[in-house]
């Protein structure tokens, strides 16, 4: 598999993890607002989950960025798409949707 295509695939997987994380955060906030009972032990572990999530997504985006750069250096145009997706993924880690 070419490195540019692999870069795009890894960035897409990173976007999936970002989506799942943000939907989980939405469900937790929604349940707190509506007064539904949730497991409070889970809320205590939430801070460590957020840090772990950010570390994993940053690692995925850096890997995708690296593979995109390698692809561009080998004169492949598809690596530019991988670099752009990795950059968007890296920025989206720090923005709450």
VEXDREN-718204 format. One record per residue (C-alpha): residue number from 1; residue in one letter; y, z negated, x negated. Coordinates in nm, 2 decimals, always signed. Layout:
BEGIN
SITE   pos   code        v        w        u
SITE   NUM      a        Y        Z        X
...
//
This chain:
BEGIN
SITE   pos   code        v        w        u
SITE     1      x    +0.00    +0.00    +0.00
SITE     2      x    +0.34    +0.09    -0.14
SITE     3      x    +0.57    -0.20    -0.23
SITE     4      x    +0.85    -0.08    +0.00
SITE     5      x    +0.62    -0.08    +0.30
SITE     6      x    +0.48    -0.42    +0.20
SITE     7      x    +0.84    -0.55    +0.17
SITE     8      x    +0.92    -0.44    +0.52
SITE     9      x    +0.59    -0.59    +0.65
SITE    10      x    +0.66    -0.93    +0.49
SITE    11      x    +1.01    -0.94    +0.62
SITE    12      x    +0.88    -0.87    +0.97
SITE    13      x    +0.64    -1.16    +0.94
SITE    14      x    +0.93    -1.37    +0.83
SITE    15      x    +1.13    -1.27    +1.14
SITE    16      x    +0.83    -1.37    +1.36
SITE    17      x    +0.82    -1.72    +1.20
SITE    18      x    +1.20    -1.75    +1.26
SITE    19      x    +1.16    -1.65    +1.62
SITE    20      x    +0.88    -1.91    +1.67
SITE    21      x    +1.08    -2.18    +1.51
SITE    22      x    +1.39    -2.11    +1.72
SITE    23      x    +1.19    -2.11    +2.04
SITE    24      x    +1.03    -2.44    +1.94
SITE    25      x    +1.37    -2.59    +1.88
SITE    26      x    +1.49    -2.46    +2.21
SITE    27      x    +1.20    -2.61    +2.40
SITE    28      x    +1.26    -2.95    +2.23
SITE    29      x    +1.63    -2.95    +2.31
SITE    30      x    +1.56    -2.83    +2.67
SITE    31      x    +1.31    -3.11    +2.73
SITE    32      x    +1.56    -3.37    +2.59
SITE    33      x    +1.83    -3.24    +2.83
SITE    34      x    +1.61    -3.22    +3.14
SITE    35      x    +1.45    -3.56    +3.07
SITE    36      x    +1.10    -3.45    +3.03
SITE    37      x    +0.87    -3.67    +2.83
SITE    38      x    +0.78    -3.55    +2.49
SITE    39      x    +0.59    -3.70    +2.21
SITE    40      x    +0.84    -3.91    +2.01
SITE    41      x    +0.62    -3.91    +1.70
SITE    42      x    +0.68    -3.53    +1.70
SITE    43      x    +1.05    -3.59    +1.70
SITE    44      x    +1.03    -3.81    +1.40
SITE    45      x    +0.84    -3.54    +1.21
SITE    46      x    +1.09    -3.28    +1.31
SITE    47      x    +1.33    -3.33    +1.02
SITE    48      x    +1.05    -3.27    +0.77
SITE    49      x    +0.94    -2.97    +0.98
SITE    50      x    +1.29    -2.82    +0.96
SITE    51      x    +1.29    -2.85    +0.58
SITE    52      x    +0.95    -2.71    +0.54
SITE    53      x    +1.04    -2.42    +0.77
SITE    54      x    +1.35    -2.33    +0.56
SITE    55      x    +1.15    -2.34    +0.24
SITE    56      x    +0.88    -2.12    +0.37
SITE    57      x    +1.12    -1.86    +0.52
SITE    58      x    +1.34    -1.85    +0.21
SITE    59      x    +1.02    -1.80    +0.00
SITE    60      x    +0.91    -1.51    +0.23
SITE    61      x    +1.26    -1.35    +0.22
SITE    62      x    +1.27    -1.38    -0.16
SITE    63      x    +0.93    -1.22    -0.19
SITE    64      x    +1.03    -0.94    +0.03
SITE    65      x    +1.35    -0.89    -0.16
SITE    66      x    +1.16    -0.88    -0.49
SITE    67      x    +0.92    -0.62    -0.36
SITE    68      x    +1.21    -0.41    -0.22
SITE    69      x    +1.38    -0.42    -0.56
SITE    70      x    +1.06    -0.31    -0.74
SITE    71      x    +1.02    -0.03    -0.49
SITE    72      x    +1.38    +0.09    -0.54
SITE    73      x    +1.33    +0.08    -0.92
SITE    74      x    +1.03    +0.31    -0.87
SITE    75      x    +1.26    +0.56    -0.69
SITE    76      x    +1.14    +0.49    -0.34
SITE    77      x    +1.40    +0.50    -0.07
SITE    78      x    +1.21    +0.28    +0.17
SITE    79      x    +1.27    -0.02    -0.06
SITE    80      x    +1.64    -0.02    +0.06
SITE    81      x    +1.52    -0.10    +0.41
SITE    82      x    +1.31    -0.39    +0.27
SITE    83      x    +1.61    -0.52    +0.08
SITE    84      x    +1.83    -0.51    +0.39
SITE    85      x    +1.57    -0.68    +0.61
SITE    86      x    +1.51    -0.95    +0.34
SITE    87      x    +1.88    -1.02    +0.32
SITE    88      x    +1.91    -1.05    +0.70
SITE    89      x    +1.61    -1.28    +0.70
SITE    90      x    +1.76    -1.50    +0.43
SITE    91      x    +2.09    -1.53    +0.62
SITE    92      x    +1.92    -1.60    +0.95
SITE    93      x    +1.75    -1.91    +0.81
SITE    94      x    +2.08    -2.09    +0.81
SITE    95      x    +2.21    -1.97    +1.15
SITE    96      x    +2.09    -2.14    +1.46
SITE    97      x    +2.04    -1.90    +1.75
//
